[in-house]
Amino acid sequence: MNLNTLTSEHGDLGKEKESNIITMKKGHYVAGYSVGILYLDDCWYPVLPGNVANLSTYDFPVRLKVVPNCNQERIHVGDPTLVDDIIRAAKEFEAEGARAICAACGFFGNFQEQVANAVDIPVYLSSVIQLPWIKAGLKADQEVGMLTADIHGITDHLFRSCGITNPDFVKVKGLGDLPEFSAIIESRGSFNNDIVREEVVQAALDLLKKNPNIGAILLECSDLPPYASDIQRATGLPVFDFITMINWAHMATTQKPYQGFI
């Protein structure tokens, strides 16, 4: 690339390489962010720091975009009639300058393959896509434990769309029937955060007790990262979630030159 001309889509604009000519494509009216995050419509519960949809979660700018009429009931079952609206929102993000697209519900993964094929930027819609990479770092006989908001939504279709052809190594525990966590699924508007924390940590411990060969934990739900450190403290295991994935996507699309000493 000619350093005298810099496009806004790629590259670090540092003082040592500032250009006199900088271009920006039409329709790209917002800059300085890399990850666009699709989120659900018509949800009602506290969005805590650490939640994918809470902007204070990130050390870098992100943008959010609602998918109209995409509620929990429809996304959890992978309602195929959602695909056009999700693709439309993804294409809007692409036109507006996003470098990667993620989402704020693990069940967006039902549309991972379709959306990735519809745009020309990387798409990572579900924390579930991390499973093969997590498994690759474990011993051959170790398993990955997964906590999910809705165990009924963890289907072969979801796994296949996220690139997982053989999910036998994944041991899943649902949280949707827990008395306080269920406030999220049911959009009750409030919950006792201390009780939710206790419930999800205990669920992780119960999952390990039943499956002692688990070597790492994945949190499917975008509402679970606020409790990732508590789960890690209680289990002593690596914990992966939406934020580990979004940080990864951000780093890959905003590379900066290194400075230091030799």
GUKEFI-120597 format. One record per residue (C-alpha): residue number from 0; residue in one letter; x, y, z. Coordinates in pm, 1 decimal, m for minus. Example, Ala and Ser with C-alpha at 12.3 -4.5 7.8 and 13.67 -1.06 7.14 Angstrom:
NODE resi resn       px       py       pz
NODE    0    a   1230.0   m450.0    780.0
NODE    1    s   1367.0   m106.0    714.0
//
This chain:
NODE resi resn       px       py       pz
NODE    0    m      0.0      0.0      0.0
NODE    1    n    123.4    348.6    m82.0
NODE    2    l    175.9    518.7    252.7
NODE    3    n     87.6    852.7     96.7
NODE    4    t   m272.1    734.5     63.1
NODE    5    l   m444.3    561.7    353.9
NODE    6    t   m790.1    406.5    347.3
NODE    7    s   m989.4    431.9    667.9
NODE    8    e  m1079.6     60.5    662.5
NODE    9    h   m730.5    m74.2    719.6
NODE   10    g   m416.7     15.1    909.0
NODE   11    d   m313.0    214.6   1211.5
NODE   12    l   m308.9    590.2   1165.3
NODE   13    g     m4.4    674.8   1373.6
NODE   14    k    184.5   1002.5   1391.8
NODE   15    e    495.9    851.2   1238.4
NODE   16    k    307.5    758.6    920.8
NODE   17    e     37.5   1022.9    888.1
NODE   18    s    m79.9   1071.4    533.5
NODE   19    n   m179.1   1384.9    350.6
NODE   20    i   m445.7   1191.2    159.8
NODE   21    i   m693.9    979.5    353.8
NODE   22    t   m990.9    816.0    183.3
NODE   23    m  m1318.3    694.6    326.3
NODE   24    k  m1588.2    504.0    142.3
NODE   25    k  m1931.1    657.0    103.1
NODE   26    g  m2171.4    546.3    373.9
NODE   27    h  m1891.5    496.8    627.2
NODE   28    y  m1990.2    787.0    851.4
NODE   29    v  m1862.7    650.2   1182.9
NODE   30    a  m1498.5    556.7   1242.9
NODE   31    g  m1265.0    447.5   1520.3
NODE   32    y  m1425.0    111.6   1598.0
NODE   33    s  m1376.1   m238.9   1467.3
NODE   34    v  m1651.2   m466.1   1601.1
NODE   35    g  m2020.2   m425.1   1530.4
NODE   36    i  m2245.4   m619.7   1768.1
NODE   37    l  m2598.5   m731.4   1679.5
NODE   38    y  m2839.6   m754.9   1970.8
NODE   39    l  m3190.7   m870.6   2050.0
NODE   40    d  m3511.0   m671.0   2039.3
NODE   41    d  m3761.8   m651.1   2325.9
NODE   42    c  m3550.9   m776.5   2619.5
NODE   43    w  m3599.9   m639.2   2970.9
NODE   44    y  m3344.8   m705.9   3242.3
NODE   45    p  m3032.6   m534.8   3381.9
NODE   46    v  m2739.0   m527.4   3138.0
NODE   47    l  m2440.7   m539.6   3375.0
NODE   48    p  m2079.6   m440.1   3311.0
NODE   49    g  m1930.4   m748.2   3146.8
NODE   50    n  m2247.0   m812.2   2948.9
NODE   51    v  m2189.0   m801.6   2572.3
NODE   52    a  m2446.1   m522.1   2538.1
NODE   53    n  m2289.2   m300.7   2807.8
NODE   54    l  m2043.0    m63.5   2640.7
NODE   55    s  m1837.4    m19.9   2958.1
NODE   56    t  m1734.1   m385.6   2917.4
NODE   57    y  m1479.2   m292.5   2651.7
NODE   58    d  m1142.3   m118.2   2652.2
NODE   59    f  m1207.0    m15.6   2292.0
NODE   60    p  m1503.3    130.1   2102.6
NODE   61    v  m1773.1   m102.8   1970.7
NODE   62    r  m2109.2    m31.7   1808.5
NODE   63    l  m2442.9   m199.0   1873.1
NODE   64    k  m2730.5   m253.5   1632.3
NODE   65    v  m3067.8   m406.5   1715.7
NODE   66    v  m3216.5   m669.4   1485.3
NODE   67    p  m3585.3   m568.6   1472.7
NODE   68    n  m3833.8   m826.1   1603.1
NODE   69    c  m3550.0  m1061.5   1693.8
NODE   70    n  m3657.8  m1162.7   2043.1
NODE   71    q  m3544.5  m1441.9   2272.4
NODE   72    e  m3825.9  m1675.0   2175.4
NODE   73    r  m3734.9  m1661.2   1807.2
NODE   74    i  m3354.3  m1662.3   1835.9
NODE   75    h  m3340.7  m1947.8   2088.3
NODE   76    v  m3514.5  m2182.5   1844.4
NODE   77    g  m3323.9  m2052.5   1542.1
NODE   78    d  m3640.0  m1926.1   1370.5
NODE   79    p  m3538.2  m1940.3   1001.7
NODE   80    t  m3755.5  m1639.7    917.3
NODE   81    l  m3507.0  m1422.1   1109.9
NODE   82    v  m3225.5  m1472.6    862.3
NODE   83    d  m3313.1  m1187.5    625.0
NODE   84    d  m3333.3   m931.6    906.6
NODE   85    i  m3005.0  m1050.6   1057.2
NODE   86    i  m2827.6  m1037.7    721.1
NODE   87    r  m2972.3   m692.6    654.2
NODE   88    a  m2834.3   m563.7    985.0
NODE   89    a  m2496.6   m727.2    917.7
NODE   90    k  m2477.4   m562.1    575.3
NODE   91    e  m2557.9   m226.4    733.4
NODE   92    f  m2267.0   m273.9    972.2
NODE   93    e  m2039.9   m362.4    681.8
NODE   94    a  m2144.4    m51.0    488.5
NODE   95    e  m2094.4    162.8    798.7
NODE   96    g  m1734.0     52.2    841.8
NODE   97    a  m1734.8   m239.8   1084.6
NODE   98    r  m1432.2   m467.1   1042.7
NODE   99    a  m1593.4   m767.4   1213.0
NODE  100    i  m1943.7   m858.7   1323.4
NODE  101    c  m2035.7  m1029.6   1650.2
NODE  102    a  m2362.6  m1063.6   1838.1
NODE  103    a  m2513.7  m1050.5   2185.9
NODE  104    c  m2673.1  m1393.3   2215.1
NODE  105    g  m2513.7  m1731.8   2160.8
NODE  106    f  m2812.6  m1849.2   1959.6
NODE  107    f  m2729.8  m1604.0   1681.0
NODE  108    g  m2494.3  m1891.4   1599.0
NODE  109    n  m2787.4  m2059.5   1425.1
NODE  110    f  m2724.1  m1808.8   1144.9
NODE  111    q  m2343.0  m1800.1   1160.2
NODE  112    e  m2280.0  m1972.0    827.3
NODE  113    q  m2548.6  m1778.8    638.1
NODE  114    v  m2438.6  m1438.3    763.5
NODE  115    a  m2068.4  m1510.3    709.4
NODE  116    n  m2147.0  m1598.2    348.1
NODE  117    a  m2349.3  m1278.3    301.2
NODE  118    v  m2083.5  m1017.8    387.0
NODE  119    d  m1717.0   m958.3    308.7
NODE  120    i  m1591.3   m905.1    663.9
NODE  121    p  m1537.1  m1169.0    935.9
NODE  122    v  m1845.3  m1282.1   1128.5
NODE  123    y  m1839.9  m1439.2   1476.2
NODE  124    l  m2198.5  m1445.5   1599.0
NODE  125    s  m2174.7  m1694.3   1885.6
NODE  126    s  m1930.7  m1775.0   2162.7
NODE  127    v  m1989.7  m2136.9   2058.2
NODE  128    i  m1755.9  m2095.1   1761.7
NODE  129    q  m1465.1  m2100.2   2008.9
NODE  130    l  m1524.1  m2466.0   2097.1
NODE  131    p  m1284.3  m2625.7   1842.5
NODE  132    w  m1004.7  m2388.7   1941.5
NODE  133    i  m1064.3  m2451.3   2312.8
NODE  134    k  m1064.0  m2828.1   2255.8
NODE  135    a   m741.0  m2809.2   2054.8
NODE  136    g   m559.1  m2678.4   2362.6
NODE  137    l   m666.5  m2961.8   2590.1
NODE  138    k   m552.6  m3320.8   2626.7
NODE  139    a   m706.9  m3559.7   2378.0
NODE  140    d   m939.3  m3712.8   2638.0
NODE  141    q  m1044.0  m3387.1   2804.6
NODE  142    e  m1384.8  m3227.7   2758.7
NODE  143    v  m1522.2  m2873.9   2748.4
NODE  144    g  m1800.9  m2776.3   2985.0
NODE  145    m  m2057.3  m2528.6   2856.1
NODE  146    l  m2310.1  m2325.6   3053.4
NODE  147    t  m2608.8  m2210.9   2849.2
NODE  148    a  m2911.6  m1995.1   2913.5
NODE  149    d  m3138.8  m2242.1   2734.0
NODE  150    i  m3034.9  m2604.8   2701.9
NODE  151    h  m3315.6  m2668.1   2453.1
NODE  152    g  m3147.1  m2428.2   2212.2
NODE  153    i  m2822.9  m2627.5   2203.1
NODE  154    t  m2894.1  m2830.2   1890.5
NODE  155    d  m2696.5  m3011.0   1622.8
NODE  156    h  m2794.3  m2730.7   1384.6
NODE  157    l  m2639.6  m2469.7   1611.7
NODE  158    f  m2318.5  m2670.6   1639.9
NODE  159    r  m2296.5  m2731.6   1263.6
NODE  160    s  m2355.7  m2366.4   1180.7
NODE  161    c  m2070.8  m2278.0   1418.0
NODE  162    g  m1835.6  m2527.1   1249.5
NODE  163    i  m1862.2  m2813.7   1498.8
NODE  164    t  m1939.4  m3147.4   1336.2
NODE  165    n  m1882.0  m3369.1   1639.5
NODE  166    p  m1984.2  m3204.5   1969.2
NODE  167    d  m1937.4  m3518.8   2180.5
NODE  168    f  m1658.1  m3346.1   2375.2
NODE  169    v  m1898.6  m3073.6   2494.7
NODE  170    k  m2080.2  m3126.9   2824.5
NODE  171    v  m2368.4  m2882.6   2859.0
NODE  172    k  m2562.7  m2755.4   3158.2
NODE  173    g  m2866.9  m2529.8   3124.8
NODE  174    l  m2941.7  m2236.9   3353.4
NODE  175    g  m3288.3  m2142.2   3233.5
NODE  176    d  m3472.6  m2319.0   3513.9
NODE  177    l  m3274.0  m2154.9   3795.4
NODE  178    p  m3504.1  m1939.3   4010.1
NODE  179    e  m3315.6  m1609.9   3976.6
NODE  180    f  m3126.2  m1653.5   3648.6
NODE  181    s  m3459.0  m1727.4   3481.9
NODE  182    a  m3542.5  m1356.0   3522.4
NODE  183    i  m3320.6  m1302.1   3218.6
NODE  184    i  m3497.9  m1560.3   3006.1
NODE  185    e  m3838.0  m1436.1   3117.7
NODE  186    s  m3752.5  m1061.7   3086.9
NODE  187    r  m3876.6   m991.0   3439.5
NODE  188    g  m3701.4   m652.7   3451.6
NODE  189    s  m3484.0   m713.7   3758.5
NODE  190    f  m3289.6   m979.8   3944.4
NODE  191    n  m3083.8  m1024.7   4259.7
NODE  192    n  m2730.0  m1019.1   4128.2
NODE  193    d  m2578.8  m1196.5   4428.7
NODE  194    i  m2821.2  m1484.9   4386.8
NODE  195    v  m2759.2  m1507.6   4012.1
NODE  196    r  m2385.6  m1520.8   4081.0
NODE  197    e  m2433.0  m1800.9   4333.9
NODE  198    e  m2655.9  m1993.7   4092.6
NODE  199    v  m2418.9  m1983.6   3795.8
NODE  200    v  m2110.7  m2064.2   4004.8
NODE  201    q  m2289.1  m2359.9   4163.0
NODE  202    a  m2401.2  m2474.4   3817.8
NODE  203    a  m2039.7  m2475.0   3703.0
NODE  204    l  m1934.5  m2676.4   4008.1
NODE  205    d  m2218.5  m2922.9   3953.3
NODE  206    l  m2114.3  m2964.2   3590.0
NODE  207    l  m1757.0  m3042.2   3698.4
NODE  208    k  m1871.0  m3286.4   3963.8
NODE  209    k  m2069.1  m3478.0   3703.6
NODE  210    n  m1792.5  m3451.3   3441.0
NODE  211    p  m1457.1  m3442.3   3621.9
NODE  212    n  m1264.7  m3464.5   3293.3
NODE  213    i  m1359.1  m3111.2   3190.5
NODE  214    g  m1049.8  m2902.8   3114.3
NODE  215    a  m1209.5  m2567.0   3031.1
NODE  216    i  m1545.0  m2390.3   3049.2
NODE  217    l  m1731.9  m2197.3   2780.4
NODE  218    l  m2013.5  m1956.7   2864.6
NODE  219    e  m2263.2  m1962.7   2577.8
NODE  220    c  m2482.5  m1680.1   2702.7
NODE  221    s  m2393.9  m1312.8   2649.5
NODE  222    d  m2528.9  m1238.2   2999.3
NODE  223    l  m2274.4  m1467.2   3169.9
NODE  224    p  m1939.3  m1283.4   3128.4
NODE  225    p  m2005.7  m1071.1   3441.9
NODE  226    y  m1963.6  m1396.3   3635.9
NODE  227    a  m1667.3  m1539.3   3443.5
NODE  228    s  m1411.7  m1444.2   3708.5
NODE  229    d  m1627.6  m1594.3   3984.3
NODE  230    i  m1661.7  m1917.9   3787.5
NODE  231    q  m1287.9  m1928.8   3725.8
NODE  232    r  m1209.7  m1865.6   4091.3
NODE  233    a  m1442.2  m2146.4   4198.6
NODE  234    t  m1333.2  m2402.4   3939.3
NODE  235    g   m969.8  m2313.4   3875.4
NODE  236    l  m1025.2  m2364.8   3501.8
NODE  237    p   m985.3  m2144.9   3193.1
NODE  238    v  m1316.1  m1972.3   3119.4
NODE  239    f  m1404.8  m1858.1   2769.5
NODE  240    d  m1701.9  m1639.8   2682.2
NODE  241    f  m1829.5  m1379.8   2437.6
NODE  242    i  m1578.0  m1123.1   2557.9
NODE  243    t  m1276.3  m1347.0   2494.5
NODE  244    m  m1411.7  m1389.1   2139.6
NODE  245    i  m1486.8  m1019.9   2081.0
NODE  246    n  m1145.3   m917.9   2216.8
NODE  247    w   m987.6  m1168.8   1977.0
NODE  248    a  m1184.1  m1032.1   1679.5
NODE  249    h  m1094.8   m676.1   1774.5
NODE  250    m   m723.0   m747.9   1807.3
NODE  251    a   m712.7   m923.3   1470.7
NODE  252    t   m878.7   m630.7   1292.2
NODE  253    t   m696.4   m340.5   1462.1
NODE  254    q   m332.2   m443.1   1451.3
NODE  255    k    m93.2   m169.3   1559.4
NODE  256    p    286.4   m147.5   1504.8
NODE  257    y    494.4   m256.9   1801.1
NODE  258    q    749.0    m32.1   1969.4
NODE  259    g   1015.1   m133.5   2216.2
NODE  260    f   1375.9   m233.5   2262.0
NODE  261    i   1595.6   m501.4   2109.5
//
